[in-house]
Amino acid sequence: MDERLSLEDKRFLLKLAREAITRAVYNQPSPPVDLDRLSEPLREEGASFVTLTIQGQLRGCIGTVEAYLPLAVDVAENAVRAAFHDPRFYPLTPEELDQVEIEVSVLTPPQPLEFSSPEELVRKLRPGVDGVILQKGFTRATFLPQVWEKLPDPPTFLAHLCTKAGLPPDAWQKPGIQVYTYQVEEFSEKEILVTEA
């Protein structure tokens, strides 16, 4: 996908995410975001995911799939939620701050994927490119495109996504499933802040 964000934008979002997490660890309010001083892409409504890892292992990942806040605010809020409100993990501790690495994914608006059979769904997915939202009724879950690295086989990818949504693994092969795809612009401290130091 086309890069919407400049290197400066990416650096700002990563620093903002780290500051928001650091303040939250010490029970301080989130950093104020002065939208008037930010570039247009950071002021516009945007959807993001913030992924935290320690030594390559997932330590938290939470985000929004639909834009309703300015992108900078969305990233700051999701950073805190990933650190403290991912139900799969206990809240981040002060001792882990120096070990945690932050990755930000900025999402394009989700688009419905039209398909008439499970086989066509598998054919239309683009491993490594598409993030996928799977929905049935009010139940839904998503995997970022980065998940394809661990689950490169589309049927396996979809089965795990069904399980994440609390559905049977084969639910993606049954009627009533809606699928949406999106792409991401992703960047991490490891790539940007460290290499720029």
N, C-alpha and C positions, 0 to 999 in steps of 0.2 A: 504494500500500500504506500501511497505518497506520504512523505514525512510532513506532518503538520507543525511539529515543534522544532524550534532551533536548539542548538546545543545549550545555549543559555537558559532556555525554558526548561529543558530536561534537568540541568544542574539545579535550577531553583526548586523544582518539584521534589527532587531527591533530598535536598537540604531541608525543605519544609517538612517532608515526611519524617525525617530523622528528628528534627526539632520538636515536632508534635509528639512523637513517641517518647522522647527524652523527658519532656515536660510532664507527660501523663504518668510516666514511671514514678516521678517525684510528686504526684498529685498537684501539679500546677496546671492552670488553664492552657488551652491550645494557643499557639502563637497567633497574634492578630494578622489577618491577611488584608493588606491595603490594595484593593483591586485597582484603584486609580493608577497605581504605579506599575502595574503588570502589563505584559504584552497582551494583544487581543486574544490569542488562543488560550491563554490562562484565565482570562476574564469570561470567555464564552462558556456556556453550559457544556459540561463534558462528563462522560462516564469513565470510571477508572477502577482498576483492581490494584491493591498493594499486596505483594507477596514478600514474606519474611523467611529467610533461611539462616540456619547456623551450620557451618561446615557442610553445606550442600543439602542438608535435611530441612524439609518444610517445617516452619515454626509458626505459621499463621498466614492466611490468605482470605481477604474479604474485599468485596467491591460492589459496584453498582453496574447494571447492564443498560440502564436508561439514564440519559443526562437530565438532571433537574437542578444542579448547583453549578456555580462557576467551577471550572476544572480544578483550580488551585485549592478551593475549599473542599471539593470532593476528595482530592488526594489526601489532604491533611486529615479529614474525618476517617477515611478508609484505613489510613496508616494506624491510627489509634485503635480502630475496631479490629484490625488484623492482629495487633499486639495484645489486645486485652479481651476481645469478645468472640474470637473464633472458638466455637464450642468443642473443637477437637483438641484444644491445648489449654494448659493453665496460663494465667496472665504472665506476660513477660516480666522478668525481674531486673533490678538495676545491674546485677552481676552479668546479665546476658547482653547488655547494651553494646558493649565493645565487640561482641562476637557476631551480632545479628547483621545480616546484609539485606538491603532493601532493593526491591525491584518494583517498578511502576509499569503498568500496562494501561494505555489509553485506548479506549474502544471506539470503533466506528458504530453508527446506529445499527442495531440488529435488523436483518432482512428475513422475511419468511422464505423458507425453502420449500418449493413445491415438489411433491413426489407422489407417485401413485402406487408404489410397492416398496417393500423393504430393500429389494435389490437396487431400485432406482435411487433410494436414499443413500445407500452405500456408494453408488457410483458418483453421486453429485458432491459428496463431501470431499474437501481438499485437505488431506493430512498435512499438518505443519503450517497451514495457512489459515484455516477457519477455526474460530472459536465457535462452540455449538451450545445453543440453549435448547433443552428438550422440555416440553410442557405437556401435561395432561390435566385438563381441568384447572384447578388452582395450584397444582403441584408443578414445580419446575426446578431445574438445576442447570448449571453451566460448567463447561470446562473451557479454560483458555486454550489458545492454539499451542502453548508450550506443553500441554499435557500429551500431545501427540508423540513427544519424545519418549515418554514412558509407555504409551499405548498406541503404537503405530498402526495397528490393524483396526479398520473402521468398525467391524462388528463388535470387537472387544471393547473399543473406545465407547461405543453406544451402550453396551451392556453395563459398563462401569458407571456411565452417566445416569442410566436408569436407577442403578443401586443408590447413587448419591441422592437422587430425587426421592428415594423411598419407594420405588416401584420395582416390580420383578425385573430381573436382568433382560428378559425377552420382550419387555413392554414396547420397545421401539419397533418390533415386528407386528404389533397389533394395531387395529384401527383406533382413531381418536388421539393419536400422538401428533403434536405440532412441533416443528423444528425451525429454529431461526439460526442464522449464521452471522458472524461479524469478524472483523479483523482487528489486530492490535498493533500499536506502536509501542514496543517495550524497550526499557532501558534500565540499567542497574547501576548501583554505586560502583561495583567491580569494574564495569566498562567505562563509566564516565568520570567519577570523582577520583578514582585511584589513578587511572591513566593520565588524568589531567593534572595530577598533583606535581 
